[in-house]
Amino acid sequence: MSRRVHLLGTGGTIAGAQPDPRHAGYSAGVFPIERLLSAVPGLAELARLSWEQIVNIGSQDMDDSIWLALATRVNEHADGAAIDALLITHGTDTLEETAYFLSLVTANATPVVIVGAMRPATAISADGPGNLYNGVAVAADPRAPGRGTLLCMDGEIHRPRYAVKTSTMGANAFSSLLGGLVGVVQTGRVAWFEPAPAIRAATFSVAGLDRLPRVDVLIAHAGMNADLIDAAVAAGARGLVIAGVGSGNMSARAIARLADAAASGVAVVRSSRVPRSMVLRNGEVDDDRYGFVAARDLNPGKSRVLLQLALTTTNDTQLIQEVFERC
Ligand code: GLU
């Protein structure tokens, strides 16, 4: 009996439409999930499908409330007995953030595969149908349980922790920079590179939450001033992630102002704007002295996700640092 895969549509280029396929202009999040499925031959032979539309938006508009609604829906389906796996269609711009968020707030027993596309559904050589086909194959694979949330694009299966959008051109837009792929999939044939991990519970519970703590991301640059730090703190940020230069560094005046913010209870995380980076504690910046947290290899967008979740459990920077070592 084939496995039951439930699809959750959220929009993105995979659901996008162009007024004219010969021109670049298009709108993301136009077609409903059932229209996307109807464009893919042979899906019903891979799995028994059901679906629902959560939202239909460009993923730049994903926010905490949609993430929490999505997590609630994923957990309801995973806790029930009606389905074996989930597949989410999503815009690629924030795909890695949503995937990482879900990987932290759901158990890993039920596979949750997230797919997108770089070319709209109406494009000449649209990549969405192939990604959907492969995504359903990955979700339905009997060796998928235990792998939790996976990001599947252009035949590559990524862990959300390591997947990064590294290109705005072409279908091969994602790379697993420091972590490596979990597997590959070619026209529905899945090859895993490692056995599935043991079953584990969600790292964070978001049950009952209707918002997450505000965390802002600021990009460092040569001669960074402190004005935007002040603005973020004044706007009520409980955490700040700095996309630092090099190994999470920033100007002396930015460090001084962030140290003040940390002393007043704002969690400050040093990440890096460099794609392949490792921000270690007490490197060029003395985290112990300033009360900062080092993000290690987690990029700024995902550091924001992790800090938001960590702040639902603690304000203690030492404990938050431990979260960044563990997740
Ligand atoms: N900005 C849109 C989004 O992330 C379109 C980009 C895409 O899906 O590739 O949903």
Residues whose N, C-alpha, C, O or C-beta is under 5 A from the ligand:
A	BS01	LIG	G12 T13 I14 A28 I57 G58 S59 Q60 H90 G91 T92 D93 T94 A117 M118
